[in-house]
Amino acid sequence: MNRFTKNTCHKYCTSSIKCKNTIDISCRSDYAPFFHDNGPHSFSGNMALFSISEDTPVGTQIYILNGTDPEGDVVRYGLAFEKGSKEYFRADPKSGNVSLITALDREIQDEISALVSITDGRNKVVEKVRIFVTDANDEPPEFLNLPFIVDVSEDMDAGSSLYKVHAVDRDMGSGGSVSYFLQSSPFTKFTIDSHSGILRIKPGEKLDYETTRTHFITVVAKDGGGKYNGQYQVMSSSATITINVLDAQDTPPMFVGTPYFGYVYEVSGPGSEIFTVFAKDGDEGNPNPIQYSIVNGSDGIFSMNSSSGCISLQADPMHLRNELFELKVKASEVSPDNKELDYTTTMVTVRVVDLNNHPPTFYGENGPQNRFELTMYEHPSEGEILRGLKITVNDSDQGANAKFKLRLVGPGRVLRVVPQTVLNEAQVTIIVENSSAIDYEKYQFISFKLLAVEIDTPERFSATADIVINLLDTNDNIPKFSTEYYIARVAENSPGGSNVVSVTATDPDSGLWGEVKYSIYGTGADLFLIHPTSGIIYTQPWATLDAEVKSKYNFYVKAEDSEGKYSLAEVFVTVLDLNDHSPEFSEDFVEKTMVIGAPIKIEALDDDAEEPNNVIEYSIMKADPDNIFEINTDTGEIKLKPFVKSLDIVHNITKHKDCKWSLVVQARDRGNPSFSTTAVVKIDITEATLLKGPVAAFLMQSRENPLKALGAMAGFISVMVVMTVLISTAMYLRNSKSNRIMPSRRIIRRRPRDRCQWNLNFKKPFGWPDSSNRFVVEDPEGKNHNISLNNNSPRGGFPPPSAPKLPPPPMSNLKYGERMGTVPTISGTLSSKGSKKFRRNTENSVSNALVSELKMKLEQKILEANQGYC
């Protein structure tokens, strides 16, 4: 019980006896709350020895602070860190949930100290706990001692250790173990131990300084793998090892600039330098020092500097008995400890000469010569020696008097002369330096001046020789067209053999190599020919170009020299359209029906391929009267002029009451010259209000296409024929069953049917029954019979009864513009050959079976003929 609790209890206990029971309860001992210790592997308690993985995401609930108060009071939790420490966690005061608020990194901090607290409002318990951060495989191996550069002698044995690479991984466990391997390469000469990282030369492989002086290999360090963010992963890193191959001493020295010639002049004194030899170690990567010496031939007259290789005179020239000395000199490699290693020898010729009284002189095969000629092909290889030039230069003096320089004067950087410095005598070598400059198409010959000028003499004697190189041509060029493609235009009426275009290709080579032959090929070349030498393209003699058939052609033209070298160009030929077709109407005579207010259209076609040759203008050439119609010049639509709005106006203009006119319409193209054609258009004018009913509407819609109306009529007739056959078959079967098949004993009664009523006030056409109810019937044999519809008509004038014939097939071979009979117009006439229509009085009974059957036949024929008007 703390002090606060005691004082409070005493105050309340002395103030009243009434609160005795309460005071007894509240004045008991007040214990501090405490954490539950659930062990280090629990996720609730006081976080003591709690472990958390470093790859735990920020914001994750990682723990629950769990404690209690002995008195059962509500407790609050807290989590804090020591001053100056980074805060990694945050605890909820009420629930005790602990969340991660800062990312963890075990490699930086593997243990975290925190202060966890629990309080009941009066007592607060604070504990310091340690939280361990466990490892996750989040670190790749890291190489040490970079960069890796290794120097290896080329004579290193196979399997020898070259270098040991080392990489560390800061992770723990398998994630911290490292193994090594080299990235695979089929040409690598090296291998590495996967555990130790020791780099070796592969068995059977050999390093060669002269072949490859540097090797670059990539080594990869890989860890043993581990989990990271719940996933198993293996991490690796790579580094490049640079292996420099060092040259080994396996090649003897060699003299440079042999053969050697030295001269002793009559004015020379003891100690004069005669000649200097030069040798170098064959092992260029690691050369050893060279020492020089005279092996024999000196006779005490000459000495040699062991370091520089300079040969000096030791005696007075006046005492020399020989004019020529052959000295054998040696060049030896010397090791760092001055031991002689490998060596080589050569000869030095020393000649005794007199004073400078001779200039340099050029010699040919037959003696002194100041002009040299050579014939060769153009474009020799660079570095090639002009062996056809046999030139020797000589100065008969001795010593410095015979030392001179050689130089070529002419087109720059084409040829060069070797040697450039001569002592006494030398074979002149001329080498090609620029092959492209030696071009027959530019020069047929090239001239140079070969100069020899003394160097160290006061007289500066010199000599000059002309070098003339005559070039021979080679076929080094291909024919080349003046352009990559040619565009030609030719009129479509051009006769066969007409020129189309001329192509030109040039070949700068000479002779037969420069002659060009032309040819053409390709899918569009069938109608064309080309002259093999002139390059003129013309049409085939039999070819007829027609722009309406094909207006574009393209093909390839080939230019080829005598050895088959060639180039190509493309030719595009456009056939120009000419106005060679006149417009054509489909018919010379056209019949049209015009409803007032609606135009009719005529159309002509022009077979020309291009505008304006195929653009047609329409005009009315003749009309009577000429103030009724107008035509759209572009579309060919003919319509009445705006003031003609009814038939009454038409009747007032003309005396023709049938309202039919014939117009002469012209179609003219816009070509030059222009062609035209005419057609007669017969127009029947009517008003839309006079034609009523579905039949009339169909006829008006089909006035421009009579075949449509004919097809509809033929289809209806076919349906009716099928129905008639079916009904006749049914009646026959019924009569057969009842044994009543005598026509004279049957009375056929027909139910009255609704008939088609005519809404138009037509005139009675020929053949319509008159007031006597008689009409003419044509039988199948073509004979006419007068038939009466009265019940008391005699039988003597009728043909014998027969089964009805099928109607004739529809006329499918009608030409455009023909009609079946006459279409009703405003004149009110209606006539159709073979058409019979009458009204039958269904109120009268028929007593005679034969007459009834005949009347049925006639009625059926009349209905079939007039089905289009119902």
JONORCOR-V49817 format. One record per pair of residues at least 6 apart in sequence whose ideal C-beta (glycine too) atoms are under 6 Angstrom apart, sorted by the first residue. I is the first residue (numbers start at 1). GAP is how many residues later the second one is. D is the distance in whole Angstrom. If there is no record, write none. Layout:
BEGIN
i,gap,d
I,GAP,D
I,GAP,D
END
This chain:
BEGIN
i,gap,d
1,28,5
1,29,6
5,25,5
9,18,4
12,7,6
12,11,5
13,10,5
31,39,4
32,91,4
32,93,5
33,34,6
33,36,4
33,42,5
33,85,5
33,87,5
34,33,6
35,10,6
35,11,4
35,32,4
35,83,6
36,9,5
36,30,5
36,31,6
37,8,6
38,6,6
38,7,4
40,9,4
43,20,6
44,20,4
44,22,4
45,21,5
46,70,5
46,81,6
47,16,6
47,69,6
47,82,5
48,81,5
50,81,5
51,81,5
51,83,5
52,10,6
53,81,5
53,83,5
54,50,4
54,51,6
54,52,4
54,79,5
54,82,5
55,81,4
55,173,5
55,174,5
56,44,6
58,42,6
58,45,6
60,40,5
61,36,5
61,38,5
62,36,6
62,38,5
63,35,4
64,32,5
64,33,6
65,12,4
65,26,6
65,31,3
67,8,6
67,51,4
69,6,5
69,51,4
73,47,4
75,43,5
75,45,5
76,17,5
76,43,5
77,14,5
77,16,6
77,19,4
77,41,6
78,39,4
79,10,6
79,12,4
79,37,5
80,35,5
81,6,5
81,33,6
88,14,5
88,24,6
89,9,5
90,9,5
90,11,5
91,7,5
104,29,5
106,27,4
106,29,5
107,63,5
110,23,5
111,19,6
111,21,6
112,19,4
113,17,6
114,15,6
115,11,6
115,13,6
116,11,5
116,13,6
117,7,6
117,9,4
118,7,5
135,36,6
135,37,4
136,92,5
137,34,5
137,38,4
137,89,3
137,91,5
137,96,6
138,90,5
139,30,6
139,31,5
139,32,5
140,95,4
140,97,5
141,26,4
141,28,4
141,37,5
141,80,4
141,82,6
141,96,5
142,25,6
142,26,6
143,24,5
143,96,5
144,22,5
148,93,4
149,93,5
150,12,6
150,13,5
150,93,5
151,93,5
151,95,6
152,10,6
152,91,6
152,93,6
153,93,5
153,95,5
154,53,5
154,54,6
154,55,4
154,91,5
154,94,5
155,93,4
158,43,5
158,45,5
158,46,6
158,47,6
159,41,6
159,44,6
160,41,6
161,37,5
161,39,6
162,37,5
163,36,5
164,33,5
164,34,5
165,32,4
165,54,6
166,31,6
167,11,5
167,54,4
169,7,5
169,9,5
169,54,5
174,50,3
174,51,6
174,52,6
175,48,5
175,51,4
177,47,4
178,43,5
178,45,6
179,15,5
179,43,5
180,12,5
180,14,5
180,17,5
180,39,6
180,41,6
181,13,6
181,39,6
182,10,5
182,35,6
182,37,6
183,35,4
189,13,6
189,16,4
190,9,6
190,27,6
191,9,6
191,11,5
192,7,5
207,38,5
209,36,5
209,38,4
209,76,5
213,32,5
214,30,6
215,28,4
216,24,6
216,26,6
217,24,5
218,20,5
218,22,6
219,20,6
219,22,6
220,16,5
220,18,5
221,16,6
222,14,4
223,12,5
225,9,4
246,40,6
247,36,5
247,38,2
247,39,4
249,34,5
251,31,3
251,32,5
252,30,6
252,90,4
252,92,5
253,26,5
253,28,5
253,37,6
253,78,5
253,80,6
253,91,5
254,28,6
255,24,5
255,91,5
256,22,5
258,88,6
260,15,6
260,17,6
260,88,4
261,88,5
261,162,6
262,12,4
262,13,3
262,86,6
262,88,4
263,88,5
263,90,5
263,135,5
263,136,4
263,139,6
263,161,5
264,49,6
264,53,5
264,88,5
265,88,5
265,133,4
265,134,3
266,51,5
266,88,5
268,45,6
268,49,5
268,131,6
270,44,6
271,41,6
272,41,5
273,37,5
273,39,6
274,37,5
274,39,6
274,76,6
275,36,5
276,33,5
276,34,4
277,32,4
277,52,6
278,31,6
279,11,5
279,52,4
281,6,4
281,7,5
281,52,6
288,45,4
289,45,5
290,41,5
291,15,5
291,41,5
291,43,5
292,12,5
292,14,5
292,17,4
292,39,6
293,37,5
294,10,5
294,33,6
294,35,5
295,33,4
295,35,5
296,32,5
297,29,5
297,30,4
297,31,5
301,13,6
301,14,5
302,9,5
303,9,5
303,11,5
304,7,5
320,32,5
323,29,5
324,27,5
325,25,4
326,21,6
326,23,6
327,21,4
328,17,6
328,19,6
329,19,6
330,13,6
330,15,5
331,13,6
332,8,5
332,11,4
333,8,4
333,9,5
335,6,6
353,44,5
353,45,1
353,46,6
354,44,6
356,41,5
356,45,3
356,101,5
358,37,6
358,38,4
358,39,5
359,102,3
359,104,6
360,33,6
360,35,5
360,44,5
360,92,4
360,103,4
361,7,6
361,33,6
361,102,6
362,7,6
362,31,5
362,101,6
362,103,4
363,29,4
365,25,5
370,95,5
371,95,5
372,17,5
372,19,6
372,95,5
373,95,5
374,14,4
374,15,5
374,95,5
375,95,4
377,95,5
377,97,5
378,60,6
378,61,6
378,62,4
378,93,5
378,96,6
379,56,5
380,52,5
382,50,6
382,53,5
384,48,5
385,44,6
385,46,6
386,44,5
389,41,6
391,37,4
392,35,6
393,33,6
393,35,6
393,59,5
394,31,4
395,7,4
395,9,6
395,29,6
400,56,5
401,56,5
402,21,6
402,22,4
403,20,5
403,52,5
403,53,6
404,18,6
404,48,5
404,49,6
404,50,4
404,51,6
405,16,6
405,48,6
405,50,6
406,11,5
406,14,6
406,46,6
407,44,5
408,7,6
408,9,5
408,40,5
408,42,6
409,40,4
410,38,4
413,20,6
413,21,5
414,20,5
414,23,5
415,15,5
415,18,6
416,15,5
416,17,5
417,13,6
418,11,5
419,7,6
440,31,5
440,33,4
441,67,4
444,27,6
445,23,6
445,25,5
446,23,5
447,21,5
448,19,4
449,15,6
450,15,4
450,17,5
451,13,6
452,11,5
453,9,4
454,6,6
454,7,5
473,36,6
473,37,4
475,34,5
475,38,4
475,88,5
477,30,6
477,31,5
477,32,5
478,87,4
478,89,5
479,26,4
479,28,4
479,37,5
479,80,4
479,82,6
479,88,5
480,25,6
480,87,6
481,24,5
481,88,4
482,22,5
484,85,6
485,84,6
485,85,4
486,15,5
486,17,6
486,85,5
487,85,5
488,12,5
488,13,4
488,85,5
489,85,5
489,87,5
490,10,5
491,85,5
491,87,6
492,53,5
492,54,6
492,55,4
492,83,5
492,86,5
493,85,5
496,43,6
496,44,6
496,45,4
496,46,6
496,47,5
497,41,6
497,44,5
498,40,6
498,41,5
499,37,6
499,39,5
500,37,5
500,38,6
500,73,6
501,36,5
502,33,6
502,34,5
503,32,4
503,54,5
504,31,6
505,11,5
505,54,3
507,7,5
507,9,5
507,54,5
512,50,4
513,48,6
516,43,5
517,15,5
517,43,5
518,12,5
518,14,6
518,17,5
518,41,6
519,39,5
520,10,5
520,35,6
520,37,5
521,35,6
522,33,3
522,34,5
524,29,4
524,30,5
524,31,4
525,30,4
527,12,6
527,13,5
527,16,4
528,9,6
528,11,6
529,9,6
529,11,6
530,7,5
545,30,5
547,28,5
547,30,4
547,62,4
548,59,5
548,61,5
551,24,5
551,58,6
553,20,4
554,18,5
555,16,6
556,12,5
556,14,6
557,12,5
557,14,5
558,8,5
558,10,6
559,8,6
560,6,4
577,31,6
577,32,4
577,33,4
577,36,6
579,29,6
579,34,4
579,92,3
581,25,6
581,26,4
581,27,5
582,93,3
582,95,5
583,21,4
583,23,5
583,33,5
583,84,4
583,86,6
583,94,5
584,20,6
584,21,6
585,19,5
585,94,4
588,91,5
589,91,5
590,89,6
590,91,5
591,91,5
591,226,6
592,8,4
592,91,5
593,91,5
593,110,4
594,6,5
594,89,5
594,91,5
595,91,6
595,93,5
596,91,5
599,38,4
599,40,4
600,38,5
601,35,6
601,36,5
602,34,5
603,33,5
604,12,6
604,63,4
606,8,4
606,10,6
606,63,5
608,6,4
612,58,4
613,56,6
613,58,4
615,55,5
616,51,5
616,53,6
617,16,5
617,51,5
618,13,5
618,15,5
618,18,4
618,49,6
619,47,5
620,11,5
620,43,6
620,45,6
621,43,4
621,45,5
622,42,4
623,6,6
623,40,5
625,28,6
629,9,6
630,11,5
631,7,5
647,40,6
650,9,6
658,169,5
659,26,4
659,167,6
660,24,5
661,22,5
662,18,6
662,20,5
663,18,5
664,14,6
664,16,6
665,14,6
665,16,5
666,10,5
666,12,5
667,10,6
668,6,6
668,8,4
669,6,6
684,141,5
686,139,6
686,140,5
690,136,6
691,9,6
692,67,6
693,66,6
695,174,5
702,6,5
702,7,4
706,113,5
710,110,6
713,155,5
714,96,3
716,151,5
717,90,5
717,147,6
720,144,6
721,85,6
721,86,6
735,6,5
743,106,5
743,107,6
746,103,5
747,102,6
748,101,6
748,104,5
752,90,4
756,114,4
762,66,6
762,68,5
763,65,6
765,65,6
765,66,5
767,9,6
767,69,6
769,6,4
769,69,5
773,15,6
773,16,4
773,17,6
774,12,6
774,14,5
776,8,5
777,8,5
777,10,5
778,6,6
779,20,5
780,25,6
791,53,6
801,49,6
801,52,6
804,53,5
807,57,6
821,11,4
822,9,5
824,6,5
835,30,4
836,26,5
837,25,5
837,29,5
846,6,4
END
